[in-house]
Amino acid sequence: MINTSANLLGVPMKKKNNVRERIIKILRKHPEGLTTVEIADKIGMSRHAVTKYVYQLLGEGSILQREVGTAKLCYLKGKKYGKK
């Protein structure tokens, strides 16, 4: 029997969606963009865990990323560089 309420890693789908929603909510408040480390600090998760969700959001086109020096800033699609 397949458990559809969890992904292949055993993470409950509700928790997965909640983290993604929290990342989007934080980026709405910071249209200038945030690094993965800054997002992780605001959520209270490790940088590695947040990176996984950031890649998912990048893949589906919900957020964008740009390089500034050695940093990669994440921001919501349509809010690039603080523009609405």
N, C-alpha and C positions, 0 to 999 in steps of 0.2 A: 504494500500500500504506500502511495506517495503522499508525503505531507506537503500540501501546497501553501501552508502558512509559513514556511521557512525556505530560504534559498539553499544552494548547495553547500554553503559553509555552515549551515545550521543557525544562521542569524534570523530571528523572526522578522517577517516582512514588515510588520508595524514599526519595529525599531529602525529598520533600514530606511523606510520612508520618512520616519520622524527625523532622522539625522539629515537626510537630504533636504527636508523642509526647513530645518534649523539653519543649514548652510545658506539656503536661498534667502531666508529671513534676515540673516546677518549681512549678506551682501546687499540687500535692499537698503540697509542702514548705512552702508559704506560704498556708495557708487564709484568712489575713487579706486576701489579695489583693495583686496587683502591678500597676503601670502597665505599659504597653507598653514604655516606656523601660527599666524595671527588668528585664523579661523579655528584652529585646534585649541588655542588658549581660550577663546570666547565660548567654545562648546564644552571644553573640559575633557577632550579626548586626545589621544596621541596623534602626532603628525602623520604617522604611517596609516592609522585608521582613517583619518580625514582624507588623506590622499586618495584612498580607494573610492570614497564617495565623490570626490572632486572629479576623478577620471570618469566615473559614471555620468555625472552631470555634464561634463565636457562632451562625452560621446553622444549624449542625446540632444546636445545643442542648447541646454538651458543656461549654461554659463560659458564664458570665454576666458582665455588666459593670454597675458602678454608678458614679455620679458622686459625687465627694467634692470639693467646690469646683470647681476647673477640671480636676482629674485624673479619669481613668476607671480604676477598679480592675477587674482581671480576676480571677476566681476560679472554681473548679470548681463545677459545678452540685451542689447539696446540701451545699456547704461554706461557704455564705454567712456572712460576718462571723465566720468561725472556728468555726462550729457544725458538728457532724458529723451 
